[in-house]
Amino acid sequence: MNDWIVPIVVALLGSPLVLLIQKGRNENQADHASVMTKLTENNVMVKSIDKKIERVDDKLDKHIDWHMNRKQDAELVIKAD
């Protein structure tokens, strides 16, 4: 007679635990999806910033070269005098 009570008690105690675990797994998957979306957005932003930095770097290099050439031209003029 007690043989049928044990499975019922286990089922009654175990079912809420299984439901909590499943709910936690679903929330975890949703959180991971949210994080992946944010990481993808951040990756796009970082690439955009990288491109802008490269453009500024190129412009700065050109500007420094311009100054260096101007300085060399001025030195040539001074030596010529």
C-alpha positions in Angstrom: 0.0 0.0 0.0 2.9 2.4 0.7 4.5 1.6 -2.6 2.2 4.0 -4.5 2.5 6.8 -2.0 6.3 7.3 -2.6 6.0 8.1 -6.3 3.2 10.6 -5.7 5.1 12.4 -3.0 8.2 12.6 -5.2 6.1 13.9 -8.0 4.4 16.5 -5.8 7.8 17.7 -4.4 9.7 17.4 -7.6 7.3 19.1 -10.0 7.7 22.6 -8.5 11.5 22.2 -8.5 11.5 21.2 -12.2 9.2 24.2 -13.1 11.6 26.6 -11.3 14.6 25.1 -13.1 12.9 25.4 -16.4 11.9 29.0 -15.8 15.4 29.8 -14.9 16.7 28.2 -18.1 14.2 30.2 -20.2 15.3 33.5 -18.4 18.9 32.6 -19.0 18.4 32.0 -22.7 16.5 35.4 -23.0 19.3 37.1 -21.1 21.9 35.6 -23.4 20.0 36.7 -26.5 19.8 40.2 -25.1 23.5 40.3 -24.3 24.4 39.0 -27.8 22.2 41.8 -29.3 24.0 44.4 -27.3 27.4 43.0 -28.1 26.6 43.0 -31.8 25.5 46.6 -31.6 28.6 47.6 -29.7 30.7 45.8 -32.3 29.2 47.9 -35.1 29.8 51.0 -33.0 33.4 50.1 -32.4 34.0 49.4 -36.1 32.5 52.8 -36.9 34.7 54.5 -34.3 37.7 52.7 -35.7 37.0 54.0 -39.2 36.7 57.5 -37.8 40.0 57.2 -35.9 41.8 56.0 -39.0 40.5 59.0 -41.0 41.7 61.4 -38.3 45.0 59.5 -38.1 45.4 59.9 -41.9 44.5 63.6 -41.8 46.9 64.2 -38.9 49.7 62.4 -40.8 49.1 64.5 -43.9 49.0 67.7 -41.8 52.3 66.8 -40.1 53.8 66.0 -43.5 52.6 69.4 -44.7 54.3 71.1 -41.8 57.5 69.1 -42.3 57.6 70.1 -46.0 56.9 73.7 -45.2 59.7 73.7 -42.6 62.1 72.1 -45.1 61.1 74.7 -47.7 61.7 77.5 -45.2 65.1 76.1 -44.4 66.0 76.0 -48.1 64.9 79.6 -48.5 67.0 80.7 -45.4 70.1 78.8 -46.8 69.6 80.3 -50.2 69.8 83.8 -48.7 
